[in-house]
Amino acid sequence: MSDVGSEDLEEDQNYLGEYTGERNEAGVRHGSGNATLPNGDTYQGQYENGMRSGQGTYRFKSGARYIGNYYNNVKHGQGTFYYPDGSKYEGSWVEDLRQGHGIYTYPNGDKYDGKWLRHVRHGQGTYWHHDTGSLYKGTWADGNMDAVGEIIHSNHRFVGKFTKNNPTGPGKYVFDSGCEQHGDYILTEPPEQPEGEEDDSSSSSGLKWVPRAITGQTNGTSESNGPPPGEP
C-alpha cells in the first residue's frame, strides 16, 4: 500500500477544509491546530507558516494513521505509520518516504528491522519470518536480499552471497554440532527438448547446492549431498 498522496488534498487552493487552532499575525495556520480536509482526513498537531511542521497525527479516512514529525507538509523525521491491513512502520522518514533505519511489521507477523531507501529495504537489515522463526541477516538492495548475508534456522544457518533473494556462488552451512558443509550454489539449465517435441513447462532452470568439503564434527545430516530440508 502506498501512504503518499492523499495528504496533498489539504493544499487545494480553493478550499483548505475546516481548521481550528492558532494562527500567526498574517492569519496563517501557525502553532497547534486541528484540521479536517475536504476528503475526510484529519490532522491534529503543529503548523509553521501554514504548513504541517513538528509533531502531529494524521488520520486517513481509509483507516490508516501516521503519528510523528512533519516538515513543510511531508512526513520527515521519526514517525509511526499504521496501515489499514494491520501492518506498521516505525522509524525514519525523509520527504514522505521511509528512509534511514526503521522497523516494519507485516500483516502476517513477519518483521524487518534495518535500513530503508526511498520506501524499500536497502542496506543492512534483518528479516524475521513469523511462521518458521527463520531469519535473514545481511545486505539488501532495492528490496531484495543481496550481497553478503546469512539465513538462520533453529539448528543451522547458511552463510554466503545472495542475488535478488537467491543464494549464489560459494557459501557454507553451519550446524549447531560444529560441522560446516562448504559448497556452491549454481544455476541449473532446463534439459534440452528433443527436436519436434513441445517445451515441457515443468522443466525450468533452478538452484542446485553442490557440496565441496565438510569440516568439523560430522553427522548424518551434514554428510548429505544436499542442503538441509527446506533450504533453497
Rosetta blueprint (number, residue, H / E / L):
1 M L
2 S L
3 D L
4 V L
5 G L
6 S H
7 E H
8 D H
9 L H
10 E H
11 E H
12 D L
13 Q L
14 N L
15 Y L
16 L L
17 G L
18 E E
19 Y E
20 T E
21 G E
22 E E
23 R E
24 N L
25 E L
26 A L
27 G L
28 V L
29 R E
30 H E
31 G E
32 S E
33 G E
34 N E
35 A E
36 T E
37 L L
38 P L
39 N L
40 G L
41 D L
42 T E
43 Y E
44 Q E
45 G E
46 Q E
47 Y E
48 E E
49 N L
50 G L
51 M E
52 R E
53 S E
54 G E
55 Q E
56 G E
57 T E
58 Y E
59 R E
60 F L
61 K L
62 S L
63 G L
64 A L
65 R E
66 Y E
67 I E
68 G E
69 N E
70 Y E
71 Y E
72 N L
73 N L
74 V E
75 K E
76 H E
77 G E
78 Q E
79 G E
80 T E
81 F E
82 Y E
83 Y L
84 P L
85 D L
86 G L
87 S L
88 K E
89 Y E
90 E E
91 G E
92 S E
93 W E
94 V E
95 E L
96 D L
97 L E
98 R E
99 Q E
100 G E
101 H E
102 G E
103 I E
104 Y E
105 T E
106 Y L
107 P L
108 N L
109 G L
110 D L
111 K E
112 Y E
113 D E
114 G E
115 K E
116 W E
117 L E
118 R L
119 H L
120 V E
121 R E
122 H E
123 G E
124 Q E
125 G E
126 T E
127 Y E
128 W E
129 H L
130 H L
131 D L
132 T L
133 G L
134 S L
135 L E
136 Y E
137 K E
138 G E
139 T E
140 W E
141 A E
142 D L
143 G L
144 N E
145 M E
146 D E
147 A E
148 V E
149 G E
150 E E
151 I E
152 I E
153 H L
154 S L
155 N L
156 H E
157 R E
158 F E
159 V E
160 G E
161 K E
162 F E
163 T E
164 K L
165 N L
166 N E
167 P E
168 T E
169 G E
170 P E
171 G E
172 K E
173 Y E
174 V E
175 F E
176 D L
177 S L
178 G L
179 C L
180 E E
181 Q E
182 H E
183 G E
184 D E
185 Y E
186 I E
187 L E
188 T E
189 E L
190 P L
191 P L
192 E L
193 Q L
194 P L
195 E L
196 G L
197 E L
198 E L
199 D L
200 D L
201 S L
202 S L
203 S L
204 S L
205 S L
206 G E
207 L E
208 K E
209 W E
210 V E
211 P E
212 R E
213 A E
214 I E
215 T E
216 G L
217 Q L
218 T L
219 N L
220 G L
221 T L
222 S L
223 E L
224 S L
225 N L
226 G L
227 P L
228 P L
229 P L
230 G L
231 E L
232 P L
